[in-house]
């Protein structure tokens, strides 16, 4: 019975379905799952509606990373129209087992910005756990962006102070990057979003963001 309740659908938002177990994750100090990150990316897409911006759902980013052949990848990626996007954000997970849903133990973020012609990887772990996973996604999609962009592991990424907030860092950094992109800030490698996230993505803000997402879910449930 408890398992059935955990699987109860509580919210359908765009194409994302959240379940009661997702509320439990947001209510406690737990590792975020794919659904919560996909929900928040969908919410950000609703906030930033420009066709220039693409926030890739975790399941699609995972498939891109683990796709076994180039023909399948092409069929999968081309509908995303990456060659016309100016900002693309990928959530990166270290899961390598395509038969295991909700796998992996760490989230990070890979962002492509066309004007600076760069893919930038933000990993909140001290050791850069997802560097190889992010590079795999970069190598898989760079030709589809029609950019010849370079890859950079950002050494100044905000770092988590516990073992479970990596997904929240992904949501917080994604929000800051989107806000930076639509601002009037200069768009060059010297003035990328680094100072913005250093200022905005602090351990306190990230901790508060768990409650913020939970409150957002509850407010949408009440409508």
KENUDREN-508572 format. One record per atom (N, C-alpha, C): residue number from 1; x, y, z. Coordinates in pm, 1 decimal. Atoms other than C-alpha are relative to their C-alpha. Layout:
// KENUDREN-508572
   marnu         xx         yy         zz
     NUM          X          Y          Z
...
// end
This chain:
// KENUDREN-508572
   marnu         xx         yy         zz
       1       82.6     -120.7        0.0
       1        0.0        0.0        0.0
       1       86.0      125.7        0.0
       2      -87.5     -117.0       -6.7
       2      279.7      244.4       90.4
       2       67.7       23.6     -134.4
       3      -63.9      -13.9      130.9
       3      450.6      171.4     -241.2
       3      -97.5       57.2     -101.4
       4      101.3      -52.9       90.7
       4      126.1      237.4     -425.2
       4      -20.1      149.1       21.7
       5       14.8     -142.8      -29.1
       5       87.9      571.3     -249.0
       5      119.1       79.2      -52.6
       6     -120.0      -67.6       48.0
       6      447.6      661.9     -336.1
       6       -6.4       23.3     -150.5
       7       10.3      -12.1      145.0
       7      363.2      607.4     -703.5
       7     -119.7       82.8      -46.0
       8      116.0      -80.5       36.1
       8       47.3      818.8     -691.8
       8       42.7      125.0      -76.9
       9      -28.5     -121.2       76.6
       9       50.5     1093.9     -954.6
       9      -54.1      120.9       75.3
      10       42.9     -119.5      -72.5
      10       38.2     1435.0     -788.2
      10       -6.1      123.7      -89.1
      11       -3.5     -118.6       85.9
      11      108.6     1673.8    -1075.6
      11       40.3      -40.4     -141.6
      12      -39.9       11.3      139.9
      12      118.2     1676.5    -1454.0
      12       29.4      140.8      -49.5
      13      -42.5     -134.3       40.6
      13      314.9     1977.0    -1577.1
      13       67.5      -10.2     -135.4
      14      -45.5       18.8      137.2
      14      368.5     2008.6    -1950.8
      14        4.6     -150.5      -28.1
      15       -8.0      144.1       26.0
      15      497.2     1659.7    -2034.7
      15       57.9      -77.2      118.1
      16      -65.2       62.8     -115.5
      16      632.8     1583.9    -1688.0
      16     -104.8      -39.7      104.0
      17       89.4       48.3     -104.9
      17      447.0     1372.7    -1432.6
      17       81.2      -20.7      128.0
      18      -63.6       18.5     -131.0
      18      550.7     1401.4    -1067.4
      18      -86.1      -91.2       85.9
      19       69.4       94.7      -86.2
      19      461.3     1140.1     -807.1
      19       26.0       34.0      146.2
      20       -9.5      -33.0     -141.9
      20      419.9     1146.6     -431.5
      20      141.8      -21.1       53.9
      21     -137.2       25.6      -44.9
      21      767.3     1000.3     -383.7
      21       92.1      117.2      -30.5
      22      -81.3     -117.3       32.4
      22      909.2     1312.5     -550.2
      22      -13.2      108.0      107.0
      23       17.9      -93.5     -111.6
      23      759.9     1525.1     -271.8
      23       87.7      -40.1      117.8
      24      -84.6       48.6     -109.8
      24      943.1     1306.2      -21.0
      24      145.8       36.0      -24.2
      25     -138.6      -35.5       34.0
      25     1270.6     1364.5     -204.2
      25       24.9      147.9       26.7
      26      -15.8     -143.8      -19.2
      26     1217.0     1740.1     -198.9
      26      -14.8       40.7      145.5
      27       22.4      -33.2     -141.4
      27     1110.7     1733.8      165.9
      27      119.8      -34.1       87.5
      28     -113.2       40.8      -83.0
      28     1432.8     1576.0      287.4
      28      132.3       19.9      -70.3
      29     -131.8      -19.0       61.5
      29     1805.0     1590.7      220.5
      29       37.7     -120.1      -86.6
      30      -22.7      115.5       86.1
      30     1802.2     1345.6      -70.0
      30       46.9       42.2     -138.3
      31      -47.4      -14.5      136.8
      31     1960.6     1309.7     -413.5
      31     -119.9       19.4      -92.8
      32      110.8      -24.2       92.3
      32     1732.3     1458.0     -682.7
      32       -3.5     -106.0     -109.7
      33       13.3       96.3      108.4
      33     1595.5     1212.4     -937.0
      33      -23.4       71.5     -133.9
      34       18.3      -54.5      134.3
      34     1543.9     1257.8    -1311.5
      34     -127.3       82.9      -10.5
      35      129.9      -67.4       16.9
      35     1178.6     1359.0    -1277.8
      35        1.2      141.6       55.2
      36       -1.0     -133.6      -60.6
      36     1243.0     1653.1    -1047.2
      36       81.4       96.4      -85.7
      37      -81.2      -86.4       86.0
      37     1519.6     1789.8    -1268.7
      37      -73.4       28.3     -131.0
      38       77.0      -22.1      122.4
      38     1304.7     1739.0    -1578.3
      38     -114.7       98.9       23.8
      39      105.6      -95.6      -34.9
      39     1018.4     1919.9    -1405.0
      39       55.0      141.3        6.2
      40      -51.7     -136.2      -15.3
      40     1237.1     2217.0    -1315.9
      40       50.2       55.1     -133.4
      41      -40.7      -45.2      133.2
      41     1386.6     2232.6    -1665.6
      41     -122.6       40.6      -82.6
      42      123.0      -35.4       70.9
      42     1032.2     2232.7    -1804.8
      42      -54.4      133.3       51.0
      43       43.1     -127.4      -59.2
      43      943.8     2514.7    -1564.6
      43       85.8      115.3      -52.7
      44      -87.2     -104.9       53.7
      44     1248.5     2715.7    -1676.1
      44      -32.0       28.6     -146.5
      45       37.2      -19.3      140.1
      45     1146.4     2659.0    -2038.2
      45     -125.6       85.5      -11.1
      46      121.0      -82.6       -2.3
      46      808.6     2811.1    -1951.6
      46       32.1      144.9       35.9
      47      -40.0     -136.0      -39.6
      47      986.9     3109.9    -1797.8
      47       80.8       68.6     -109.6
      48      -85.9      -53.5      105.3
      48     1236.3     3154.1    -2082.8
      48      -43.1      -65.1     -131.0
      49       69.6       63.0      112.1
      49     1032.6     3090.8    -2395.9
      49       69.5       18.0     -134.6
      50      -70.2      -22.2      125.8
      50     1285.2     3198.3    -2658.3
      50       41.1     -132.6      -63.6
      51      -44.5      118.1       75.0
      51     1354.7     2939.8    -2929.6
      51      152.0      -10.9       -1.2
      52     -146.6        4.1       -8.1
      52     1720.8     3030.5    -2880.9
      52       47.4      -94.0      109.9
      53      -39.8       73.8     -120.2
      53     1722.8     2839.8    -2549.9
      53      -58.6     -141.2       -2.8
      54       44.7      138.8      -10.0
      54     1704.9     2461.2    -2515.6
      54       51.8      -59.5      130.2
      55      -36.0       73.4     -121.3
      55     1700.8     2285.0    -2178.7
      55      -35.0     -146.6      -24.6
      56       15.8      139.1       40.3
      56     1751.2     1916.8    -2252.3
      56      -42.9      -85.0      120.3
      57       41.9       85.7     -111.1
      57     1557.4     1670.1    -2030.4
      57      106.0     -105.0       33.3
      58     -102.2       98.5      -39.8
      58     1774.2     1425.0    -1831.4
      58       -2.3     -128.1      -81.6
      59        7.9      125.9       74.7
      59     1645.4     1119.6    -2020.6
      59       61.6       13.9     -138.6
      60      -56.4      -21.8      133.3
      60     1744.0     1270.9    -2355.0
      60      151.2       19.1        8.5
      61     -144.5      -18.4      -18.5
      61     2085.8     1383.7    -2229.5
      61       68.1     -133.9       25.8
      62      -55.4      132.3      -29.3
      62     2143.5     1030.9    -2096.9
      62        7.7      -84.0     -127.5
      63       -0.7       77.7      123.7
      63     2045.4      872.7    -2428.3
      63      108.2       49.6      -95.4
      64     -105.9      -55.5       84.0
      64     2277.7     1108.6    -2615.4
      64      135.1      -54.9       43.7
      65     -128.7       47.4      -53.7
      65     2564.2     1003.0    -2388.5
      65       23.5     -148.3      -27.9
      66      -15.4      144.9        9.4
      66     2496.2      631.4    -2417.4
      66      -44.8      -58.7     -133.8
      67       49.9       49.1      128.4
      67     2363.9      606.6    -2775.8
      67      104.9      -88.5      -67.9
      68      -99.2       96.5       48.3
      68     2528.7      301.2    -2934.8
      68       49.4       22.8     -142.2
      69      -45.2      -17.7      138.6
      69     2551.5      419.3    -3297.1
      69      -39.1      137.5      -52.3
      70       17.0     -136.3       50.6
      70     2569.8      739.1    -3500.4
      70     -132.7       18.6      -72.3
      71      126.7      -13.2       72.5
      71     2259.6      666.0    -3709.8
      71     -115.1       25.3       97.0
      72      104.9      -19.1     -100.4
      72     2036.8      634.5    -3402.9
      72       11.6      137.4       63.8
      73      -21.5     -131.6      -61.1
      73     2193.2      946.1    -3253.5
      73      -52.2      110.6      -91.1
      74       45.3     -102.0       94.8
      74     2122.2     1147.9    -3567.7
      74     -152.2       12.2        1.2
      75      146.5       -1.7       -1.6
      75     1754.0     1048.1    -3569.0
      75      -53.6       61.9      127.8
      76       43.7      -46.7     -130.9
      76     1731.5     1140.0    -3202.8
      76       27.8      148.7       19.7
      77      -46.1     -136.5      -28.2
      77     1921.5     1472.0    -3204.2
      77      -53.8      102.7      -99.8
      78       38.7      -98.7      101.6
      78     1814.5     1635.8    -3530.3
      78     -129.9       73.4       32.6
      79      122.9      -73.7      -33.3
      79     1457.8     1716.7    -3407.7
      79       18.6      107.9      106.2
      80      -25.8     -101.2     -102.3
      80     1616.8     1926.2    -3129.2
      80       49.4      132.3      -60.3
      81      -41.4     -121.7       71.4
      81     1742.4     2178.2    -3390.4
      81      114.3       72.8       71.8
      82     -111.4      -59.7      -73.4
      82     2068.9     2235.3    -3208.0
      82       77.9      101.8      -81.1
      83      -76.7      -92.8       83.6
      83     2220.8     2417.3    -3504.0
      83      -54.9      142.2        4.3
      84       59.8     -134.1       -7.8
      84     1981.8     2709.9    -3446.5
      84       -6.9       53.5      142.4
      85        7.9      -42.8     -140.0
      85     2000.8     2724.9    -3067.0
      85      123.1       81.9       37.2
      86     -112.1      -83.2      -45.2
      86     2214.8     2985.7    -2895.6
      86       44.0      -33.2      141.9
      87      -34.9       46.5     -134.5
      87     2206.7     2839.0    -2546.4
      87      -63.8     -137.6       18.5
      88       49.7      135.7      -23.0
      88     2175.4     2464.9    -2473.3
      88       56.3      -48.9      133.2
      89      -42.8       49.0     -130.6
      89     2187.7     2313.6    -2124.4
      89      -34.6     -148.2       11.7
      90       15.2      144.1      -17.3
      90     2238.9     1942.1    -2061.3
      90       25.0      -37.6      145.8
      91      -33.3       59.2     -130.0
      91     2207.1     1772.2    -1719.7
      91       80.0     -127.4      -24.6
      92      -89.1      114.8       20.0
      92     2486.9     1515.7    -1694.8
      92       -7.5      -91.9      121.6
      93        4.9      100.4     -107.0
      93     2453.1     1194.5    -1492.5
      93      106.4     -105.7      -27.2
      94     -108.4       96.4       17.7
      94     2726.5      938.3    -1431.6
      94      -48.2     -143.7      -22.4
      95       51.7      133.5       28.0
      95     2496.2      640.0    -1491.8
      95       44.1      -45.2     -140.0
      96      -39.4       54.5      129.8
      96     2625.5      416.2    -1772.9
      96      -81.2     -123.2      -37.1
      97       79.1      120.5       21.1
      97     2370.5      134.9    -1746.8
      97     -136.2       37.6      -59.2
      98      123.3      -40.1       66.6
      98     2092.3      189.8    -2002.8
      98     -120.1      -83.8       43.5
      99      110.5       84.3      -46.7
      99     1887.0      -89.0    -1844.6
      99      -48.0       41.8      138.3
     100       31.4      -38.6     -137.2
     100     1875.9       88.6    -1508.4
     100      -57.2      141.1        4.7
     101       63.6     -131.4      -14.3
     101     1626.1      369.6    -1461.5
     101       40.2       62.7      132.6
     102      -33.9      -73.2     -122.7
     102     1705.9      638.3    -1204.2
     102      136.7      -42.1       55.2
     103     -133.0       42.2      -44.6
     103     2066.9      518.3    -1194.0
     103       91.7      118.4       22.1
     104     -100.1     -103.3      -19.7
     104     2384.6      708.0    -1123.8
     104        2.5       54.7      141.4
     105      -17.3      -53.7     -135.3
     105     2512.4      888.5     -816.7
     105       43.8      145.6        1.3
     106      -45.4     -140.3        1.2
     106     2609.7     1236.8     -935.2
     106      -54.8       72.2     -123.1
     107       46.2      -89.5      107.1
     107     2467.1     1523.9    -1144.3
     107       99.8      113.2      -20.6
     108      -71.6     -123.5       31.9
     108     2653.7     1801.9    -1321.1
     108      -69.6       63.7     -120.2
     109       68.2      -77.5      104.2
     109     2574.1     2046.5    -1601.8
     109       98.2       37.6     -110.0
     110      -78.1      -41.5      116.0
     110     2706.0     2109.9    -1952.8
     110      -80.7      104.4      -75.5
     111       71.4     -108.9       67.2
     111     2613.9     2439.8    -2119.0
     111       75.9       44.6     -124.4
     112      -55.4      -51.9      125.3
     112     2673.4     2546.2    -2480.5
     112      -51.1      141.8      -21.7
     113       37.7     -138.4       30.3
     113     2676.9     2918.4    -2561.7
     113       62.9       37.3     -133.7
     114      -46.2      -12.5      138.7
     114     2700.8     3002.2    -2930.4
     114       94.2      117.8      -21.8
     115      -81.4     -118.8       29.0
     115     2846.9     3352.6    -2921.6
     115      143.3      -16.7       49.1
     116     -134.6       27.3      -49.9
     116     3141.9     3241.3    -2709.8
     116       57.7     -127.0      -60.6
     117      -42.0      121.2       70.3
     117     3156.3     2916.7    -2911.5
     117       65.0     -100.0       95.5
     118      -57.8       88.1     -101.8
     118     3208.2     2702.5    -2603.3
     118     -106.9      -85.6       66.4
     119       73.2       86.0      -91.7
     119     3068.9     2409.0    -2410.5
     119       71.4        8.8      134.1
     120      -60.5      -15.6     -132.3
     120     3128.5     2468.8    -2039.3
     120      -62.7     -100.6       95.9
     121       47.9      101.1      -94.8
     121     3103.1     2191.0    -1781.1
     121       12.4       52.9      141.9
     122        2.5      -39.0     -140.5
     122     3001.8     2278.5    -1425.5
     122      -26.8     -124.0       85.0
     123       12.4      117.7      -87.3
     123     3060.1     2001.2    -1171.9
     123       17.1       46.7      143.6
     124       -3.9      -48.4     -138.3
     124     2979.9     2072.5     -807.2
     124       82.7      -88.5       92.3
     125      -85.5       85.1      -83.3
     125     3195.4     1784.7     -680.9
     125      142.1       55.2        1.5
     126     -137.1      -47.9      -10.6
     126     3544.3     1864.7     -559.5
     126       92.2      -71.3      -98.1
     127      -88.6       81.7       82.4
     127     3692.1     1585.8     -773.2
     127      -35.7       -0.1     -148.3
     128       40.7       -0.2      139.8
     128     3509.7     1656.1    -1099.8
     128      -42.8     -137.4      -47.6
     129       40.1      138.4       26.7
     129     3337.2     1318.1    -1099.5
     129      -52.7      -22.1     -142.3
     130       69.3       20.3      127.1
     130     3146.2     1375.2    -1424.8
     130       73.5       55.2     -121.5
     131      -73.2      -59.2      112.1
     131     3420.1     1520.5    -1643.1
     131       -5.9      -87.3     -125.6
     132       -1.3       89.9      116.7
     132     3439.6     1213.9    -1869.4
     132     -139.5      -11.9      -60.9
     133      138.0        9.4       50.0
     133     3058.2     1188.8    -1896.9
     133      -37.7      124.9      -78.6
     134       30.2     -125.3       69.5
     134     3029.5     1555.0    -1994.6
     134       71.0        6.6     -134.9
     135      -74.5        0.0      125.9
     135     3299.2     1516.4    -2259.0
     135      -64.1      -91.9     -102.5
     136       68.4       91.1       92.7
     136     3108.9     1223.1    -2409.0
     136     -120.3       68.3      -64.1
     137      113.6      -72.8       55.6
     137     2799.2     1438.8    -2449.9
     137       48.0      107.3      -97.5
     138      -57.2     -102.7       87.6
     138     3007.2     1721.8    -2596.3
     138       40.9      -59.2     -135.2
     139      -47.6       61.3      124.6
     139     3170.1     1492.6    -2853.3
     139     -115.9      -52.8      -84.5
     140      115.3       53.6       72.6
     140     2832.3     1341.9    -2943.5
     140      -78.9      108.2      -71.9
     141       91.2     -101.6       55.1
     141     2655.9     1672.7    -3012.4
     141       68.5      118.2      -65.9
     142      -63.5     -123.6       48.8
     142     2917.5     1931.4    -3110.9
     142      -22.5       19.8     -149.7
     143       20.7      -16.3      144.1
     143     2878.0     1860.8    -3482.6
     143     -142.8       43.7      -32.0
     144      139.9      -36.7       23.1
     144     2499.5     1905.4    -3452.7
     144      -26.5      146.6       33.0
     145       16.5     -142.4      -29.4
     145     2547.2     2257.1    -3315.3
     145       53.9       87.9     -111.9
     146      -58.2      -74.0      113.2
     146     2728.7     2357.1    -3636.2
     146       86.6      115.4       48.2
     147      -75.1     -108.4      -63.1
     147     2972.5     2551.3    -3423.7
     147      150.4      -23.3        8.3
     148     -141.7       26.8      -24.6
     148     3308.3     2374.9    -3386.7
     148       44.4       49.2      136.1
     149      -27.3      -57.7     -132.7
     149     3285.4     2484.6    -3022.9
     149      102.1      -82.1       78.2
     150      -96.8       65.7      -87.2
     150     3555.6     2405.0    -2769.3
     150      -68.8      -49.1      127.8
     151       50.7       54.7     -125.5
     151     3506.6     2216.8    -2441.6
     151       85.6       51.0      114.9
     152      -71.9      -54.0     -116.1
     152     3598.0     2367.0    -2103.6
     152      -59.2      -57.7      127.5
     153       41.4       35.2     -136.0
     153     3582.6     2217.3    -1754.3
     153       22.6      123.0       86.1
     154      -12.6     -124.3      -75.9
     154     3510.4     2520.3    -1536.8
     154       54.6      -27.7      139.9
     155      -58.5       28.5     -131.0
     155     3746.1     2506.8    -1235.1
     155      -61.4       81.7      113.2
     156       56.2      -87.7     -104.0
     156     3558.5     2785.2    -1053.6
     156     -147.5      -27.2       26.0
     157      140.5       33.3      -25.2
     157     3219.8     2609.1    -1046.5
     157      -28.5       -3.9      149.1
     158       37.3       11.0     -141.7
     158     3036.7     2639.0     -712.8
     158        4.1     -146.1       43.9
     159      -17.3      136.5      -49.3
     159     3105.9     2333.2     -498.5
     159      -99.8      -31.5      111.3
     160       94.5       43.7     -101.7
     160     2858.9     2136.7     -290.5
     160       71.8      -31.0      130.3
     161      -59.3       19.3     -132.2
     161     2918.0     2096.0       81.8
     161      -53.0     -127.4       66.5
     162       50.4      127.2      -51.8
     162     2742.2     1760.5      121.5
     162       -3.5     -100.4     -114.8
     163       -2.5      104.7      101.0
     163     2688.0     1437.2      -69.2
     163     -127.8      -17.2      -78.9
     164      130.2       24.1       63.5
     164     2334.8     1488.7     -199.1
     164      -58.4      119.6      -75.6
     165       60.0     -120.2       61.0
     165     2280.4     1843.4     -335.3
     165       42.8       24.9     -144.3
     166      -51.4      -25.1      135.8
     166     2442.8     1797.8     -679.0
     166     -111.3       37.5      -97.2
     167      110.9      -31.8       89.1
     167     2105.2     1800.2     -856.0
     167      -52.2      140.6       20.6
     168       43.5     -137.0      -28.2
     168     2010.2     2123.3     -682.2
     168       97.0      101.5      -59.4
     169      -96.8      -88.8       65.0
     169     2333.4     2280.5     -807.3
     169      -28.8        9.0     -149.2
     170       35.5       -2.2      142.1
     170     2229.3     2181.4    -1158.6
     170     -118.1       94.4      -23.4
     171      116.5      -87.5       19.3
     171     1891.7     2353.9    -1119.3
     171       36.2      145.9       25.6
     172      -34.8     -138.0      -34.6
     172     2040.4     2663.7     -954.7
     172       90.3       63.5     -105.6
     173      -90.5      -53.6      102.7
     173     2320.3     2705.9    -1209.2
     173      -74.6       20.2     -130.9
     174       78.7      -13.8      123.2
     174     2077.6     2647.2    -1498.0
     174      -83.7      127.5        3.9
     175       81.7     -120.6      -13.4
     175     1849.0     2920.1    -1367.7
     175       85.9      125.9      -16.0
     176      -87.6     -117.2        8.9
     176     2138.7     3164.1    -1330.2
     176       50.6       22.3     -142.0
     177      -48.8      -13.0      137.5
     177     2270.6     3090.0    -1679.5
     177     -110.4       54.7      -90.6
     178      111.6      -49.7       81.7
     178     1927.2     3145.5    -1836.0
     178      -23.4      149.2       25.7
     179       19.6     -141.0      -33.9
     179     1887.1     3475.0    -1650.1
     179      112.2       86.0      -58.0
     180     -114.2      -71.2       58.7
     180     2236.2     3580.6    -1757.8
     180      -18.5       16.0     -150.5
     181       10.9       -2.5      146.2
     181     2161.5     3492.5    -2119.6
     181      -98.5      107.1      -48.0
     182      101.1      -97.0       45.3
     182     1849.6     3710.6    -2145.8
     182       29.5      141.4       50.3
     183      -37.3     -132.5      -49.5
     183     2018.4     4000.2    -1964.3
     183       78.6       74.8     -107.1
     184      -78.5      -81.4       92.5
     184     2211.6     4278.6    -2131.4
     184      149.4      -18.2       21.8
     185     -141.9       21.9      -29.0
     185     2541.7     4136.7    -2005.0
     185       76.6      -32.0     -127.8
     186      -82.1       32.3      117.9
     186     2827.4     4115.7    -2259.1
     186       11.2     -151.3      -17.4
     187       -8.8      143.0       28.6
     187     2850.9     3777.4    -2431.4
     187      136.4      -30.1      -62.4
     188     -131.7       42.6       46.5
     188     3217.0     3683.1    -2457.8
     188       63.6      -83.6      109.7
     189      -57.8       97.0      -92.8
     189     3449.0     3435.0    -2288.4
     189       48.3       65.5      128.6
     190      -44.8      -70.5     -119.4
     190     3580.4     3697.3    -2049.3
     190     -118.1       43.3       87.4
     191      118.0      -45.7      -73.8
     191     3228.0     3796.9    -1948.3
     191     -112.3     -103.3       -6.5
     192      100.7      104.8        0.8
     192     3053.3     3462.0    -1946.1
     192      -74.6        5.2      133.2
     193       85.5       -2.3     -119.6
     193     2813.5     3369.4    -1663.0
     193       73.8      -33.8      128.7
     194      -74.3       47.4     -116.7
     194     3094.4     3273.1    -1421.5
     194      -18.9       88.1      123.4
     195       16.0      -88.6     -115.5
     195     3069.8     3581.4    -1200.5
     195     -143.4       -3.0       51.6
     196      140.8        7.4      -39.9
     196     2689.9     3550.9    -1200.3
     196      -25.1     -118.6       90.4
     197       26.9      117.7      -83.7
     197     2686.5     3197.2    -1065.2
     197       83.6        2.6      128.4
     198      -79.9      -11.2     -122.3
     198     2968.6     3271.1     -820.7
     198      -73.9       83.7      103.6
     199       73.7      -90.8      -87.0
     199     2753.9     3548.6     -677.4
     199     -131.5      -61.4       48.0
     200      135.9       45.5      -27.7
     200     2419.1     3368.5     -691.2
     200       -9.5     -142.3       54.8
     201       13.3      141.5      -36.7
     201     2485.1     2996.1     -643.3
     201       88.8      -30.1      120.9
     202      -69.4       22.8     -126.5
     202     2590.5     2973.2     -279.0
     202      -61.6     -122.0       69.5
     203       59.1      113.4      -72.7
     203     2541.4     2677.2      -42.7
     203     -133.9       32.7       64.4
     204      126.8      -38.6      -61.7
     204     2264.5     2871.2      134.4
     204     -111.3        6.8     -103.6
     205      101.0       -8.1      104.6
     205     2079.4     2949.4     -189.0
     205      -39.2     -138.8      -47.7
     206       29.0      136.0       47.7
     206     2109.6     2587.7     -302.5
     206      -84.5      -74.8      101.3
     207       78.9       64.6     -104.5
     207     1979.3     2462.4       30.4
     207     -144.1       50.9       -1.7
     208      133.7      -58.6        4.7
     208     1684.7     2702.2        7.1
     208      -76.1      -40.3     -126.2
     209       65.2       31.6      126.2
     209     1617.6     2595.2     -350.0
     209      -81.6     -129.1        9.1
     210       78.4      122.1      -19.2
     210     1497.6     2254.7     -235.6
     210     -142.1       36.8       45.1
     211      130.4      -46.1      -47.2
     211     1215.4     2428.4      -45.5
     211      -72.0       78.8     -108.6
     212       60.7      -80.1      106.3
     212     1157.8     2665.6     -337.7
     212      -66.8      -89.3     -105.0
     213       58.4       91.4       99.0
     213     1101.5     2377.6     -582.2
     213     -120.1      -72.1       59.3
     214      112.9       65.6      -67.2
     214      879.8     2199.9     -330.0
     214     -120.6       92.9        5.3
     215      110.5      -97.0       -4.3
     215      671.5     2515.2     -285.7
     215      -59.4       22.5     -138.8
     216       48.0      -15.3      136.9
     216      649.5     2552.7     -663.4
     216      -91.1     -116.1      -37.8
     217       81.4      117.6       29.6
     217      519.0     2197.3     -699.5
     217     -134.8        9.6       71.3
     218      124.4       -8.1      -78.1
     218      261.4     2251.2     -423.5
     218      -91.5      109.3      -53.3
     219       83.3     -108.5       54.6
     219      144.5     2579.7     -575.0
     219      -65.4      -43.5     -130.9
     220       56.7       47.8      125.8
     220       92.1     2412.3     -912.5
     220     -104.3     -108.9       26.4
     221       99.5      101.3      -38.1
     221      -90.6     2122.9     -743.5
     221     -131.4       64.2       42.4
     222      118.7      -66.7      -54.5
     222     -329.3     2371.8     -586.2
     222      -83.3       68.7     -107.9
     223       72.7      -71.5      107.3
     223     -431.7     2524.2     -920.9
     223     -106.8      -90.3      -62.3
// end
